Amino acid sequence: MQFTGHPRTFHPLSRRSRISVGVLAMLASLHAHGQETAAAADAAPAATTSADGKSPDSVVVVTGFRASLNSALNTKKNSDGIIDVIKAEDIAKFPDANLAESLQRVPGVALARGDGGEGKQITVRGLNAGFTRVRINGIEGVAATGASDINGSTNRGRGFDFSVFASELFNSLEVRKTSEADIEEGSLGATVDLRTARPFDFKGRTFSIGGQESHNSLSGKTQPRVTALLSDRWDTGYGKIGALLSAAYSKRRATEEGYEAVELLSASNDGGFCSPVGVSPQVPGNDAIKGITATTCGTGMPRATDPTAYNSVMGRKDNYGGTVANPAAGSGAFAPRIPRYRRSQTDYQRTGITNSYQWRNADSELNLDLMYGKFANKRYDNYIEAISFGRNLGSNGKPQTSILDAHFDQNGSWDYGKFNGVDVRTEGLLDVYTTKFRQHVLSGSHKFSDTVKADFMAGNSNSNLNEPMRATVQFDAPNVNGFSWDFRDNRNVPALNFGMDVSNPANFQWAPQDAAGNVRGMFVGRYLDTTNKLQTQAANVHWEINDHLTSHFGISARKNIWTNYEIGNSANAVNLPAGVTMADISRQISGFGSGLGGTGVPTSWAAVDLQKFLGAVNTECHCDAVPGSQYNYLAQTNRRVEEKINALYGMVDFNYDLFGVTWRGNAGVRGAETTATSMAMINVQGQLQPNTGTKKYRDWLPAFNLTAQLPKDVFLRFSAGKTLSRPEYTDLAPNATVSPIAQSVSIGNPNLDPIRANTYDLQAEWYYAKNAMISLGHFRKDIKSFIQSVNERVPYNTLGLPNELLILNGCSLTGAPICQTLPTTEVNVSRKVNTAGGPLKGWEFNLQAPFSFLPGFWSNFGLLANATRVKSRITYITRVDNPATPANEQLTQVADFTGLSPRTHNLTLYYEDAKFSARVSAAHRSSYIYAVLGDVAGHDYTMVDGSTNIDMSLSYNITPQLRVSLEGQNLNDTPLRYGRDTQRNDTLLYVHSGRSFVLGLNYKY
């Protein structure tokens, strides 16, 4: 019996071989010597196939964007589950800086952009990056990068940062939205498979080289991007041998400008504002050292004499969802904590190298795939800001600030304010971080007989994010009069009047805190290192039982090791060396605000020049010579999580013709046993000690996929299964902070269970014409549990923490003086726990429509369109257990998943003939919840505004081997905006990153 009975693994058009043929088809175009024609673009696959389901001696020559779409469509059509595929030409010719931007074209995939507007992570069907697994050449990988503070600072989780890799390194992206027993568990959203090129993907020697110049309208920089590929194969007496090397390199300066509030705080926070003369109660109280009297807010700062503005602000109260019986004065007036303008400039270099070797004879095959990626960044953030609104009286902050004028709009947003006694700050940050990714995968197969075949895979990936320097330096100008913010002309970007000439460095100070408590400069430093090591070994056996049934059995062993080390320092300014002036350590930010709209935005300001500053005061020495620069070793973060995952599966493929309908699919079950060992170093009486925890769980995960091939090329698919997503490493690590006086503990939870779900998919596809398809699908995920932060009262001795953490100021746990908190005392514990989940459901529409039915010139056009609608209902615990107010315990709020856009859609109109290709694409995602706040501090949600990004691409074949291209990215300069509270919609962040244009030349042979 020959391997021809089932379309999954052994049939010439099996799923795996179809993918291989599709990849061969795309990459063969790189060495085509003939001129591209419409007939070539529609070429059908060759028929010669070896017994192992591959086609080593025949190559399907398909060329152009249209042909890549057709190849991807064939893979989708012949799959068992619900998947979407992007082929190499699709990526190479889309105007995409990296893989994430390529993936946003897939139905149900939405893009989360990082600093500089470049795509960073993806959500699939509303589930964020932590729920999506990414495999590279068959084994799981994790890649993490840094970010600005408001965008999370650093990725410490399982989410994959696609910005690490150039899209040119890969020739196939596959998004698998349903589960199968032979696919590793761990994804609630999707499994994304990335595949690099191999030498047997090409018929013979192949060489390709391309160069591009990229220009951004905001940065004004023009920088290079280079790609190259060399592949060859040989027939020898020992079998066929092949070798391939590819590389990609690019430099880019990403610039981002905008406004940040950092946080929105009520007027009652941090002690409130300085009360006018005669207002009772007097705020702040008299203080001779600070110069506070009944008529002054501080030395040289008279109190306001007109109480109108102060009363209008402090008269606003908010009971925070009915949970506060007596709201504080000013609790309903919300001010930006640090209103500021920001310019971020990131210089990065992205390097990628792949290396592949193959050997094959009649019965066996070996593949060795090697990959290296490096993403090196230097990010410079500069801010001009008012810091008083986030300072208490100890730092001479808000209680010394007088309100001169105030206005609130109809939604209750404080859209105009004018103040005296405001501390103005210019701040500079340099973040240097590099991500290195290394992977090697050895795989192979052997055919024992006509019906039995085995394959194996062994490999590992190692991703390291190293941040040797994250230095922040701040110059201050205390007690400035006349500061104002004004959102009335532009609610996204306010006019900030700083009340002084911010372009003059002499107006700022860098000196120690004075006797009255005025802060005159600060510095902060950090070192970080995060590593993800993932190892995989797997073996599978395939047995064709008969022409209709094929069985598959496999085992695998995986080990994931995550480590995270962080250490920092923070201190007030020290004295400058003699003779050094503020001008000597400053530079000018110029040309700011051109794309922000509105008036009153300063075009320049005096900024920290970190290179000059560190030459004068080396706060990065972390040494005794600069007081405060020493790292705080006892406050370090040092944690590790190791997961060992052993799995096995059994599955049967089936293929029957019944009642005039072809029924095919698979049914199976996967068993996985996970042992997670977590460790974190904690400070016990001045000594660092390890705190550990272990969690073991076992899951049986059935999966069923059924496809009915109906008449007229209509396919009806149904899938059902159980899936899981493992907890974030940061939630598992048992780091702990204990406050014996407050009787509170904040701790990680190594005993977390995974998030589990039952999933169902139903999808109809109609291949209504050649290379055309329209589909509509419904999906549902019944999520059984979720992971959230909650507070609860439990005895301290149930937490597994050392009792020594309760000893404070010489107290005793057994004698006198007795400690305030004992091991048996109930403490208020804040930690992540498993909570009730909820349903997620939605609809997905997809259309691929070449206009081949039109006459002549018009037949070269085509349309791609998809849309997804998603709804979820998760119960969030928004107010934690407060022992002092039992009526307020465990308040909840039902809302969508954070990161879930209820509506996403993509549209691409393209044209392609033998020489010329053009297309324009629009990707839209609706607004989504960034954080559920539950009105705890007067805000219900942080929301991210909806966005639409428009890209374009043009290319022309000068000769069959030489192509020139022009690409445009983010043509509409889409901003990123965070809003706080759905009623007020206060601006938390508004930034834009400019338009990019790329001119390129590619030669292939």
Beta strands, then each sheet from edge to edge (+ up, - down):
strand 1: 83-87
strand 2: 109-113
strand 3: 119-124
strand 4: 132-136
strand 5: 139-140
strand 6: 170-176
strand 7: 190-196
strand 8: 206-216
strand 9: 222-236
strand 10: 239-260
strand 11: 264-266
strand 12: 296-298
strand 13: 301-302
strand 14: 334-336
strand 15: 340-360
strand 16: 364-386
strand 17: 402-408
strand 18: 414-420
strand 19: 422-447
strand 20: 452-480
strand 21: 483-486
strand 22: 495-497
strand 23: 522-544
strand 24: 549-572
strand 25: 586-589
strand 26: 605-608
strand 27: 637-658
strand 28: 661-684
strand 29: 687-710
strand 30: 714-725
strand 31: 736-739
strand 32: 744-747
strand 33: 755-769
strand 34: 772-795
strand 35: 826-850
strand 36: 861-872
strand 37: 874-879
strand 38: 891-895
strand 39: 903-912
strand 40: 916-925
strand 41: 928-932
strand 42: 941-944
strand 43: 947-957
strand 44: 962-969
strand 45: 976-980
strand 46: 986-992
strand 47: 996-1004
sheet 1: 1+ 6- 7+ 4+ 5-
sheet 2: 2+ 3-
sheet 3: 31+ 32- 35- 34+ 33- 30+ 29- 28+ 27- 24+ 23- 20+ 19- 16+ 15- 10+ 9- 8+ 47- 44+ 43- 40+ 39- 36+
sheet 4: 31+ 32- 35- 34+ 33- 30+ 29- 28+ 27- 24+ 23- 20+ 19- 16+ 15- 10+ 46- 45+ 42- 41+
sheet 5: 11+ 14-
sheet 6: 12+ 13-
sheet 7: 17+ 18- 21+ 22-
sheet 8: 25+ 26-
sheet 9: 37+ 38-
end
